[in-house]
């Protein structure tokens, strides 16, 4: 761990002027209900972006159900909690997973974020700000449903990806989440992923149901990013604790994630953060919302 932290510090020194040229997009991934494959999508989406040459950091912000490290088969020794308590620096808690993906293990630590003192928040902010310009995308995998913490991440992030499945309860809960965010007066930019679709037709129909309802009743322009097939190789990969895009490349689910990553990078909003938004903008909103 010490060697990895030192390597990350050296990377900062080598890329001292990078902040001015590389924008950092802050993305929240969430869902209306649990069990839709949200964390699995977050992990494999991040790996797909990494393979396309983007530098990605995944924050496991799923309070109480943090499992990104488990999905990768990686044992985490450092968590966000250590940063809050000022026991370790940001570079001490950034860990490396498969395909060179950087991640930060979460858990209950994110709940503590909303209860930090002013001095603790200043320390935390100073540490997180060091990430600016080091990554193209920082992805927060939040909990399902609309907890206070999830709402904070949705409002502070630049974009929010909502994961659903074709199941009626999943569709209803995804729509309800968007509706509740809208009712709170939060101006969020939503994108939709349909996971575990039986075929492309079912996936398209599911996406159309939600996007049309969001536009008609909520006046929300909900963009569909893509569809991921209901692929038996996904559960096999979970049992092996290996991301399915690594364990089973070229299968239906892997191709779906790759197409989504490609569509994401080609969108006008993607990977275009500036020093006025990115990590600094996220922190500004986070501090304001936590007070």
Secondary structure as GFF3:
##gff-version 3
##sequence-region A 1 291
A	DSSP	alpha_helix	2	14	.	.	.	ID=ss1
A	DSSP	three_ten_helix	18	20	.	.	.	ID=ss2
A	DSSP	beta_strand	25	31	.	.	.	ID=ss3
A	DSSP	alpha_helix	38	51	.	.	.	ID=ss4
A	DSSP	beta_strand	56	61	.	.	.	ID=ss5
A	DSSP	alpha_helix	68	72	.	.	.	ID=ss6
A	DSSP	alpha_helix	80	84	.	.	.	ID=ss7
A	DSSP	alpha_helix	90	93	.	.	.	ID=ss8
A	DSSP	beta_strand	95	96	.	.	.	ID=ss9
A	DSSP	three_ten_helix	98	100	.	.	.	ID=ss10
A	DSSP	beta_strand	102	104	.	.	.	ID=ss11
A	DSSP	alpha_helix	109	113	.	.	.	ID=ss12
A	DSSP	alpha_helix	118	129	.	.	.	ID=ss13
A	DSSP	beta_strand	137	142	.	.	.	ID=ss14
A	DSSP	alpha_helix	148	156	.	.	.	ID=ss15
A	DSSP	beta_strand	159	165	.	.	.	ID=ss16
A	DSSP	alpha_helix	168	183	.	.	.	ID=ss17
A	DSSP	beta_strand	190	197	.	.	.	ID=ss18
A	DSSP	alpha_helix	200	218	.	.	.	ID=ss19
A	DSSP	beta_strand	223	229	.	.	.	ID=ss20
A	DSSP	alpha_helix	232	240	.	.	.	ID=ss21
A	DSSP	alpha_helix	244	247	.	.	.	ID=ss22
A	DSSP	alpha_helix	252	266	.	.	.	ID=ss23
A	DSSP	alpha_helix	278	290	.	.	.	ID=ss24
###
